[in-house]
């Protein structure tokens, strides 16, 4: 087993473990999870790293726009009504919850999910920062933007790197990026790629884990590379 393959499997194992903790630690049900961590799924499809237990390719995750922090529509609990059953929220916690808690939902449960997102980013980044960045890009770690800004600003460098990237998929190269359809020109580095990582820029194909994408190329596509982050 190569060093790169071991690194991919280790990073994937942390993502899987963190996901298990997130699911078992939340008692508010799937609807609350969707509220706190949901994000729209753009057209591109992400390819997840191999799982540590079997080495097989995991089910593709719907990639998220890392620059967004989507919250479902509908009536929300007013800011002045955001109070826990006991105690009180801090200023930062209330800022995170404002406009994020649907009517009839316990704000403490939504806050817990935001805190668990922060914990998940930190635990993955401790093993491999690239895996944490890629997890945000692909949507394996959802709801990252609001959580990082309000609850764990120490992870802002991870979020900033994710905001420059995109998941495996097919894209048009243009001056203005749009989640899931258009990427900006530049040099990008593959994050935790598999041994089958391949890409195509215009009519040129390759397997290197760093690629320069130009407007003249017109298109870019990749598979098995997991996610890409911009260099520099």
N, C-alpha and C positions, 0 to 999 in steps of 0.2 A: 504494500500500500504506500502510495506516494505521500510526501509531506502535505501537499496541497489537498489531497483527498482526505487525509486525517483531519485537516483544519476545517474542511467543509462539514464533515460528519460531526465534529465537536461543536461547531457553531449551531448546526441544525439541532443537535441534542439539547442545547441550552434553550433554543426557541421552543422546542416541543415541551420541555419541562416547564418553562415559564408559562406557556399556554395552559398546561394542566393546572398549574397553581391558580392562574387567573380564573379558570372555569370553576374549579372546586371552591375557590375563596369567595365567589359571588353568590349571594343567596337571594338576589333580587329578581332572577329570572332572565330569560333571553331578551325580553323586550327592553329591559334596562340596559343590558349590554349593548344593544343596537343603538340606543340613545347616546350612550357615553362614548362609544368607540366606532360607530358606523361611519362609513365613507362611501361615496359614489364609486362605482367600478368603471374605469375607462376601458377603451376598446382593447388595449394591449393585454396580453396574458403573461403572467409571471411564471417562471419555472423554479420551484423551490429546490433547495439542496437535498441530497439524499438523507434519509433518516438514519440515526445512529444504530437503531436496533436491527434493521434489515438491510440497509444499504440501497434500498429501492427508492425510486424517485417519488417524492411526496406529491399529493394532489396539488394542482396549481392553485395559488391564492390570487384572489382578485386584487390587482394592484390599485393603490390609492394615490391620489394626488397629494404628495407630502406637503405641498404649500397650502392645502386646505384643511379645515377642521369641521367637516360637515356635521350639522345637527339637524335631526328630523324636524319637519315643519309641524305646526300646530301650536295651540296655546301653551305658554310656559308659566311657571311659578314666578310671580313678581319678585324682584330683588329683596324688597322689604319683608317678604314672607319666607325667605330662605333661612330657616332655622332648624337645627337638629332637635331631636326629642329631649336631649340633655346637653347642657353646655352651650357653646356658640362656635360659629365658624370664624376663622381668621379673615383678615381683609383679603389676602391672596386666595383663600379658599372660596370666599363669596364671589370674587372676581371670576374665578374659574366656573362657578356654578351659574352665574348670571346668563340668562338666555339659553341655558342648556338643560334645564329640568322641566320635563313636560308636566302638565297638570296631573295630579294624582300620583306622582312618583316621589319616593322618598329622596330628598336631596343628598342625604348622607350616603345612600347607596350609589348615587352618581359620582359623588366625591371619591368613594372607595375605589371605583373603577378607574378614575383618573390617577389616583395614587398607585394603583396596581400597574397602570401603564408606565409610570415613572420607574417603579421597581423593576419591571420587565426590561426596559431600556438599559437600566444600570446593570442588571445581572448579565445580560447578553454582551454589553460593551466591555464588561470586565474580562470576559473570555476573548472576545473578538469585536473590535469596534466596527469593522466592515460588515459583520453579520447584523449588528444593531442598525447600522445605516440602511443596509439592504432590507431588513425587516420592515422598516418604516416605508421605504420606497414601494415595496411590493404589497403592503397592506397587512402583512403578518403581525405587525405591531400597529394597531389602529388608534386613532384619536390622539396622536402624538403631539401635534402642534399646541393645542390648548393646554394639555397636561404639562408640557415642558415649559411653556411661557409662564404659566401661573404657579405650578406646583414644584417643578424641578429644573430651575434655570441652569443648574450645573450641566445639564445635558444639551445645552443650546448648540454646542459644536456638532453634536451628532445630528440634531435636527437640521442645522444649516447645511451640512453635507448632503443630507437626504433631499433637501429642497432643490439641489442641482441635478438630481439623478432621475432615472427612469428604469422600469423593469424590462425584462425580455419582451420582445414583441416586434411589431412592424410600425415604422414611423416615417413621416415626412420631415425633412430638414428645412427649417425656416427661421426667420428672425424672431418670431414670437412663439414661445412654447405654449402648447395647450395639452393638458393632461390626456395621455392615451392616444394622441394623434400627431402632434408636432414637437420636435425637439430642436434646441438651438445648436448651431455649429460649435465645435470645440473638441478638445481631447478628453476622452473618457476612459475610466479604468473599471474593469469588471470586478465585482465584489463577490467573494467566495464562489468562483466559477467551478463548474464540474469539468471533468476531463473531456467532455463532449461539447464544450463551449465553442460555438461558431457564430460568425457574423457576416453580414453583407452590407457594404457601403456602395450605393449605386450598383455598378456592375462588378465591383471588386469584392472578393470573399477572403476570409482569414480566420485564424484561430488564436491570434495573440490576445493577451488580456488587457491591452491598451490599444485604443483606436482613435484616429482623428477623423471627425465627421465634418464635412464641408457642405456649404449651401449648394455648391455646384453638383455634388453627388446626388442631391435630390431626395434620396431615401436611405433609411437604415433599418436593419432588422437583425435580431439575434435570438439564439436559443441555447439553453444549457449554461448561460452566463449568469443567471439569477437576477442581477441588477447592475446598473452602471452609475458611477458618480463622476462628476466633472473634476478634472485635474486643474489645480491652480485657482 
